Amino acid sequence: MKKQRLASSIMVLAMVVALISLVSCGGKSAKADVTASSKDSKASELVVRTTGLPIVDEPLTYEFAANTRKNKNFKELEFFQRLEESTNVRITWNMSPEDGWTEKKSLLFASNILPDVFYGQDILTDVDIIRYGAEGLLIPLNDLIDTYAPNLKAIFDANPQYKKQITAPDGNIYTLPTINELNPTTHDHLFINKNWLANLGLEIPNTKEEFEAVLQAFKDYDANGNGDPNDEIPFSFRQSANDPYNRQQGVQSMFGIFGQLDDIFHFIVDDNGKVIFTPTTTPYRDAIQWFHSLYKKGLIDKEVFTHNANVYVAKIQDPGDIVGMWLGWSRNATAAANKDNYVVMAPLINVNGERIWRRVDAKLLSKGSFAITNKAKHPEVLVRWMDESYEGVTSLEICQGLLGHALEETADGRFQQMKLPAGMVLDTVIHDYSPGNDGTFALMNPTIERLILNANLQERRELDAFYEPYNVPASNMYPNVFFSEDEVERIAELKTDIDAYVMQKYAAWIVEGGVEREWDAFQKKLKDMKVDEYISYYAKAYERYLKD
């Protein structure tokens, strides 16, 4: 009886091992386009094409988790319907609104009820990537990229910095990126109302003193010429605690007036390669003190720390022409019908006799835009599927809209925006047919060169060119680095309290004043919160980044 049980157990074990070997998708096989699978309990070869379509001959179905800012289920989008037909890869979309995604994602990982794939810009954070990659819940993609992602591999070969930025400290690539080389180098731009200057007989200011004098004139006189000297907002920006990482509408670049820029995370690199946390420095204190002096005189919008993006934009677009200076992405996008009232303004001459402005390394929009979990069978199919979106024109259609709906090809092989239906805006037309800003793609310069820029994109390029002489070297801006798992855990503990404290004092000091009196106590409090340890993790990660 025992011998029979032993024989049965050995037989079951052998069957399990055989089954595992059949469905395993580990390393590369001898033939790059063939892996093992099972069908009807009999072994059969699954052919996965490394080029050409369909990817597989028989349809395979996978579950994708995605979130969206546009509240549209991806299964309804023509882009994914076309991709499904051409690839033979069927997607069951598990969609979430952006607002509830963080909680849902945590629940999926905690319960180990995972989809096959996480898809979309910023679907996973750096912390997610390091933590769940180390735990084995996300699989490494290095070898799969080499064999099954020819489009992405070509991008990495031509642009090794992108591969470097998505490689975790353990050497593995757990997620694939979204890249957009159409993105500008400067995200924040300072605009001034040229009509107000003309009405008051003023010139564009060049120094801090001239800037203050212009703002004072905007406040004291009827700058917009409507007969009411009290409806003008001399200067506005947006620095909300609810959106602390807003790169476009804050005053970080204007800290350069005091010789040192700020950034949304408050980390920069000095000319000697030292990592600096700006709230520990004298130029940061001096800038805060100056902004308070403007606020106290009524030269800064009283709502800069409370209004949201919609209210901010509404002020700039007000038909009454009520804002004198503001910071933002572009005239076209922000000022709309009022765009012709404004001109872009150069940085003010700083204490060192220079004009400096922030550079933003934002071509790589997201490291965590596509990840395969350990639940997925045949991950090579999924990498090959994703690589279809890294083809140049396909990436263009994801980002700028589908051909035939938002874009059209010209006789000379270029692409241009189509005339839109009456009452429609481009953003809506893009997201009605493709994932747009929620999607994963790599829009690279060779494809961009074939795109005839619309007014918004042309303005971005012109603004980039305007600020280029003033942009600090890229080496002065803290790069997009990965932290180790231990660093991630500890940084998360320290960052929450330190960031909240810095933001609270930032707003309080500009509105109420007191930075000069409270500065020493502020520094002591940061020390007590272990700011030196916090800075050290950023310094170590930066050192690793330079060595790799």
C-alpha positions in Angstrom: 0.0 0.0 0.0 2.8 2.4 0.9 4.6 1.5 -2.3 1.5 2.3 -4.3 1.2 5.7 -2.5 4.9 6.4 -3.1 4.6 5.5 -6.8 1.4 7.7 -7.1 3.2 10.6 -5.4 6.2 10.3 -7.7 3.9 10.2 -10.7 2.0 13.4 -9.5 5.2 15.2 -8.8 6.5 14.3 -12.3 3.3 15.6 -13.9 3.6 18.9 -11.9 7.2 19.3 -12.9 6.3 18.6 -16.5 3.5 21.1 -16.5 5.7 23.8 -14.9 8.3 23.2 -17.6 5.6 23.6 -20.3 4.2 26.9 -19.0 7.5 28.3 -17.8 8.6 31.5 -19.6 12.0 32.0 -18.0 15.1 32.6 -20.1 15.6 32.9 -23.8 15.1 29.7 -25.8 17.5 28.5 -28.6 15.0 29.9 -31.1 14.2 33.5 -30.3 10.7 33.3 -31.5 9.6 30.0 -30.0 8.7 29.3 -26.3 7.0 26.3 -24.7 3.3 26.2 -23.9 0.5 23.7 -23.4 -2.8 23.1 -25.2 -5.5 20.5 -24.6 -3.1 18.8 -22.1 -0.6 18.1 -24.9 2.7 20.0 -25.5 2.7 22.3 -28.5 4.9 25.1 -29.6 3.8 28.7 -29.1 5.4 30.8 -31.9 6.0 34.4 -30.7 7.2 36.5 -33.6 10.0 38.9 -32.8 9.0 41.0 -35.8 5.8 41.2 -37.9 2.2 40.6 -37.0 0.3 38.9 -35.5 2.5 38.3 -32.5 0.9 34.9 -32.0 -1.3 32.8 -34.3 -4.0 32.0 -31.7 -5.5 34.7 -29.5 -4.1 35.0 -26.0 -6.0 37.0 -23.3 -4.4 39.0 -20.5 -5.6 41.2 -17.7 -4.2 44.8 -17.6 -4.7 47.2 -14.7 -4.8 50.8 -15.8 -5.9 54.2 -14.5 -7.1 57.3 -16.4 -7.5 61.0 -15.9 -10.0 61.0 -18.7 -12.6 58.6 -17.2 -12.7 56.4 -20.3 -12.4 52.6 -20.4 -9.5 51.7 -22.7 -11.5 48.9 -24.2 -13.6 51.6 -26.0 -10.6 53.2 -27.7 -10.0 52.5 -31.3 -6.3 52.4 -30.8 -6.4 49.3 -28.5 -9.1 47.7 -30.7 -6.8 48.0 -33.7 -3.9 46.7 -31.7 -5.9 43.7 -30.5 -6.8 42.8 -34.1 -3.3 43.1 -35.4 -1.5 41.4 -32.6 -3.9 38.6 -31.5 -3.4 39.7 -27.9 -6.7 40.3 -26.2 -6.9 42.7 -23.2 -9.3 42.6 -20.3 -9.0 46.1 -18.9 -9.3 46.6 -15.1 -9.8 50.3 -15.1 -9.6 52.8 -12.2 -10.0 56.5 -12.0 -6.8 58.3 -11.1 -8.1 59.6 -7.7 -8.6 56.1 -6.3 -5.7 54.3 -7.9 -3.2 54.5 -5.0 -5.5 52.7 -2.6 -6.5 50.1 -5.2 -2.9 49.4 -6.2 -1.9 48.8 -2.6 -4.8 46.4 -2.2 -3.9 44.4 -5.3 -0.3 44.0 -4.1 -1.3 43.3 -0.4 -3.8 40.6 -1.5 -1.5 39.2 -4.2 -4.5 39.3 -6.5 -2.4 40.8 -9.4 -3.2 41.5 -13.0 -0.8 40.3 -15.7 0.2 43.8 -16.5 0.3 47.3 -15.0 -0.1 49.8 -17.9 0.1 53.6 -18.3 2.0 56.7 -17.3 3.1 56.6 -13.6 1.0 53.5 -13.0 3.8 52.5 -10.6 6.0 54.7 -8.5 9.7 54.3 -8.0 8.9 52.9 -4.6 6.6 50.3 -6.1 9.2 49.3 -8.7 12.0 48.8 -6.2 9.8 47.1 -3.5 7.8 44.8 -5.7 10.6 44.0 -8.0 12.8 42.9 -5.1 9.9 40.8 -3.8 9.5 39.0 -7.1 6.0 40.3 -7.8 7.3 42.2 -10.9 9.6 40.2 -13.3 12.9 41.5 -14.7 12.6 42.4 -18.4 16.2 42.8 -19.4 16.6 39.7 -21.6 13.0 40.0 -22.9 13.8 43.5 -24.2 16.9 42.3 -26.0 14.9 39.7 -27.9 11.3 40.8 -28.1 11.4 44.7 -28.1 13.4 45.7 -31.2 11.8 49.2 -31.2 12.7 49.9 -27.6 16.1 48.3 -27.9 16.9 50.6 -30.8 15.8 53.6 -28.7 18.1 52.5 -25.8 21.0 51.9 -28.1 20.7 55.4 -29.5 19.9 57.0 -26.1 21.6 55.0 -23.3 20.6 57.6 -20.7 17.0 56.3 -20.9 18.0 52.8 -20.2 20.2 54.0 -17.4 17.3 55.9 -15.8 15.0 52.9 -15.7 17.5 50.4 -14.5 17.1 49.6 -10.8 20.1 49.5 -8.4 20.2 45.7 -8.6 20.7 45.9 -12.4 17.3 44.8 -13.4 14.7 46.6 -15.5 11.3 45.9 -14.0 9.2 48.5 -15.8 9.2 50.2 -19.2 9.1 54.0 -19.7 7.1 56.7 -21.4 9.4 59.0 -23.3 8.4 62.3 -25.0 11.2 64.2 -26.6 8.6 66.8 -27.7 8.6 67.8 -24.1 10.2 71.2 -23.5 13.3 71.8 -21.4 11.7 74.6 -19.5 8.3 74.1 -17.9 7.8 77.4 -16.1 7.7 80.6 -18.0 7.3 84.2 -16.8 4.8 86.3 -18.7 4.1 90.0 -18.4 1.1 92.0 -19.6 2.4 94.2 -22.5 -0.8 96.2 -22.6 -0.4 97.2 -19.0 3.2 98.3 -19.7 2.1 100.4 -22.6 -0.8 102.0 -20.7 1.6 103.1 -17.9 4.6 103.9 -20.1 6.8 101.2 -18.6 9.4 98.8 -19.9 9.9 95.1 -19.2 11.9 95.0 -15.9 15.5 93.6 -15.8 16.4 93.9 -12.1 14.8 93.1 -8.8 14.3 96.8 -8.1 12.7 97.4 -11.5 10.4 94.4 -11.1 9.1 95.7 -7.8 8.6 99.2 -9.3 6.5 97.7 -12.2 4.4 95.6 -9.8 3.8 98.7 -7.6 2.7 100.7 -10.7 0.4 97.8 -11.7 -1.2 98.0 -8.2 -1.4 101.7 -7.8 -2.8 102.8 -11.2 -5.5 101.6 -13.4 -3.2 99.4 -15.4 -6.0 97.7 -17.5 -7.6 101.0 -18.2 -11.2 100.1 -17.2 -11.6 103.0 -14.7 -11.2 100.7 -11.6 -7.8 101.0 -10.0 -8.5 98.2 -7.6 -9.3 95.2 -9.8 -5.7 94.5 -10.9 -3.7 91.5 -9.6 -0.1 92.6 -10.2 1.6 89.1 -9.9 0.1 85.6 -9.5 1.5 82.1 -9.3 0.3 78.8 -7.8 2.1 77.0 -5.0 -0.7 74.9 -3.4 0.0 72.4 -0.6 -2.4 70.1 -2.4 -0.2 70.2 -5.5 3.3 70.7 -4.1 5.1 69.2 -7.2 3.7 71.6 -9.7 6.6 72.3 -12.1 4.8 74.9 -14.2 3.2 77.6 -12.1 5.5 78.1 -9.0 8.3 80.5 -8.4 11.1 78.0 -8.1 13.1 79.6 -11.0 12.7 83.0 -9.6 14.8 82.0 -6.5 17.6 82.4 -9.0 17.4 86.2 -8.4 19.4 85.4 -5.2 22.0 83.2 -7.0 20.5 79.8 -6.5 17.4 78.1 -8.1 14.9 76.1 -6.1 13.1 73.0 -7.4 9.9 71.2 -6.5 11.8 68.6 -4.5 14.2 71.2 -3.2 17.3 69.2 -4.4 19.9 70.7 -6.7 23.5 70.1 -7.5 26.1 72.9 -7.1 29.0 73.5 -9.5 31.3 71.3 -7.4 28.9 68.3 -7.7 27.6 68.6 -4.2 23.9 67.7 -3.6 22.1 70.6 -1.9 18.8 70.7 -0.1 17.8 74.3 -0.7 15.8 75.0 2.5 19.1 74.7 4.4 20.7 77.5 2.4 21.0 81.3 2.8 19.8 82.1 -0.8 16.6 80.2 -0.1 16.0 82.3 3.1 16.7 85.5 1.2 14.3 84.6 -1.6 11.5 83.8 0.8 12.1 87.1 2.6 11.9 89.1 -0.6 8.7 87.3 -1.7 7.1 88.2 1.6 8.0 91.9 1.1 6.1 91.8 -2.2 3.1 90.0 -0.6 3.0 92.5 2.3 2.8 95.4 -0.2 -0.2 93.7 -2.0 1.9 93.0 -5.1 1.3 89.2 -5.0 -2.1 87.5 -5.5 -3.5 86.8 -2.0 -4.6 83.3 -3.1 -1.3 81.9 -4.4 -1.3 79.2 -1.7 -5.0 78.4 -1.9 -6.4 78.7 -5.4 -6.5 75.5 -7.6 -5.5 75.2 -11.2 -9.0 76.1 -12.5 -9.3 79.3 -10.5 -5.7 80.3 -11.4 -6.3 79.9 -15.1 -9.7 81.6 -14.9 -8.0 84.7 -13.5 -5.5 84.9 -16.3 -8.3 84.3 -18.9 -10.7 86.8 -17.3 -12.2 89.1 -20.0 -11.5 92.1 -17.8 -7.7 91.5 -18.2 -6.9 91.5 -14.5 -3.5 89.9 -14.2 -0.2 91.7 -14.8 2.4 88.9 -14.5 2.1 85.1 -14.1 4.0 81.9 -14.4 2.8 79.0 -16.5 3.3 76.5 -19.3 2.3 78.7 -22.3 0.2 81.6 -23.4 -1.9 79.5 -25.7 -2.8 76.9 -23.1 -3.1 79.2 -20.0 -4.2 82.6 -21.2 -6.4 81.4 -24.2 -8.3 84.4 -25.5 -6.0 86.8 -23.6 -2.8 85.2 -25.0 -2.0 88.3 -27.1 -1.9 90.5 -24.0 1.3 88.8 -22.8 4.9 88.5 -23.7 7.5 86.2 -22.2 10.0 87.8 -19.9 13.7 87.0 -19.3 15.0 86.1 -15.8 15.9 89.1 -13.7 19.6 89.9 -13.3 20.7 88.2 -10.0 23.1 89.1 -7.2 25.9 87.6 -9.2 25.1 89.7 -12.3 23.7 86.7 -14.1 20.3 85.6 -15.4 19.5 82.0 -14.6 16.5 79.7 -15.0 15.5 76.1 -14.2 16.1 73.3 -16.7 13.8 70.3 -16.4 14.9 66.8 -17.4 11.5 65.7 -18.4 11.9 63.8 -21.6 11.4 60.6 -19.7 7.9 61.2 -18.4 7.6 58.0 -16.4 9.8 55.1 -15.4 6.9 53.0 -14.3 4.6 52.9 -17.3 4.5 49.1 -18.0 5.2 46.2 -15.8 4.6 42.4 -16.0 3.7 40.5 -12.8 4.7 37.0 -11.8 1.1 35.9 -12.6 1.6 36.4 -16.4 2.2 33.4 -18.7 4.4 34.0 -21.7 5.7 37.5 -20.7 7.6 37.6 -24.0 4.2 38.0 -25.7 3.5 41.0 -23.5 6.9 42.7 -24.1 6.4 42.2 -27.8 2.9 43.7 -27.6 4.2 46.7 -25.7 7.0 47.2 -28.2 4.4 47.8 -30.9 3.6 51.1 -29.2 7.3 52.1 -29.2 7.3 52.3 -33.0 7.6 55.9 -34.1 4.3 56.6 -35.9 2.4 54.5 -33.4 3.9 56.6 -30.5 2.9 59.7 -32.4 -0.7 58.5 -32.6 -0.8 57.7 -28.9 0.5 61.1 -27.9 -0.9 63.4 -30.6 -4.0 61.5 -31.8 -5.0 58.9 -34.3 -4.5 59.3 -38.0 -7.8 60.0 -39.6 -9.2 61.6 -36.4 -6.7 64.1 -35.1 -3.8 63.7 -37.5 -3.3 63.4 -41.2 -0.4 62.5 -43.4 0.7 65.1 -46.0 1.8 64.3 -49.5 5.5 64.6 -48.5 5.2 62.1 -45.7 4.8 64.5 -42.8 2.0 64.7 -40.2 -0.2 67.6 -39.3 -3.2 68.3 -37.1 -6.5 67.9 -38.9 -9.2 70.5 -38.9 -11.3 69.7 -35.9 -15.1 69.3 -35.9 -16.9 72.4 -34.7 -17.0 72.7 -31.0 -14.3 70.1 -30.4 -10.9 70.7 -28.8 -7.7 68.7 -29.6 -7.4 67.2 -26.2 -10.8 65.6 -26.5 -10.2 64.3 -30.0 -7.0 62.7 -28.9 -8.4 60.9 -25.9 -11.6 59.8 -27.6 -9.6 57.4 -29.8 -6.2 56.8 -28.1 -4.9 56.8 -24.5 -3.0 60.1 -25.0 -1.5 61.3 -21.7 -2.5 58.1 -20.0 -0.7 55.9 -22.5 2.8 54.4 -22.8 4.9 55.4 -25.8 8.3 56.8 -26.9 8.0 59.9 -29.1 11.5 60.5 -30.3 13.1 63.2 -32.4 13.2 61.4 -35.7 9.4 61.1 -35.6 9.0 64.6 -34.2 10.9 66.0 -37.2 8.1 64.7 -39.4 5.4 66.5 -37.4 4.2 69.9 -38.5 3.8 71.6 -35.1 0.5 73.1 -34.2 0.3 76.5 -32.5 0.7 75.1 -29.0 3.7 72.9 -29.9 5.3 75.7 -31.9 5.0 78.0 -28.9 6.6 75.5 -26.6 9.6 75.3 -29.0 9.8 79.0 -29.1 9.7 79.3 -25.3 12.4 76.7 -25.0 14.6 78.7 -27.4 13.9 81.9 -25.5 15.0 80.5 -22.2 17.9 78.4 -23.5 20.6 81.1 -22.9 19.5 81.3 -19.3 19.0 77.7 -18.4 21.5 76.4 -15.9 23.6 73.4 -17.0 21.8 70.0 -16.7 24.5 69.0 -14.2 23.0 71.6 -11.7 19.6 69.9 -11.7 19.2 66.8 -9.6 18.7 63.9 -12.1 16.0 61.2 -12.3 17.6 58.5 -10.2 16.6 55.2 -8.6 17.1 54.6 -4.9 17.8 51.2 -3.3 15.1 49.4 -1.5 16.5 50.3 1.9 16.9 53.9 0.9 13.3 54.0 -0.5 11.9 52.8 2.8 13.8 55.3 4.9 13.4 58.3 2.5 9.6 57.7 2.6 9.7 57.9 6.4 11.7 61.1 6.4 10.3 62.8 3.4 6.7 63.0 4.6 7.4 65.1 7.6 10.2 67.1 6.2 8.3 68.1 3.1 5.2 69.0 5.0 7.2 71.1 7.5 9.1 72.9 4.7 5.9 73.6 2.7 4.1 74.9 5.8 6.9 77.4 6.6 7.3 78.3 3.0 3.7 79.5 2.8 3.6 81.0 6.3 6.8 83.0 5.8 5.7 84.5 2.4 2.3 85.4 3.7 3.1 86.4 7.3 6.8 87.0 7.3 9.3 86.0 10.0 11.8 83.9 8.1 14.7 86.0 9.4 13.6 85.6 13.0 12.8 81.9 12.8 15.6 80.8 10.5 17.8 79.3 13.2 14.9 77.5 14.8 13.9 76.2 11.4 17.3 74.8 10.8 17.4 73.2 14.3 14.0 71.6 13.6 15.2 70.2 10.3 18.2 68.7 12.1 15.9 67.1 14.7 13.9 65.7 11.8 17.2 64.1 10.5 17.6 66.2 7.4 21.3 65.4 7.2 20.4 61.7 6.9 17.7 62.6 4.3 20.2 64.5 2.2 22.8 61.7 2.5 20.5 59.3 0.6 20.2 61.7 -2.3 23.9 62.2 -2.3 24.7 58.5 -2.4 22.2 57.9 -5.1 23.7 60.7 -7.1 27.2 59.3 -6.7 25.9 55.9 -8.0 24.2 57.6 -10.9 27.5 59.3 -12.0 29.4 56.0 -11.8 27.0 53.8 -13.7 
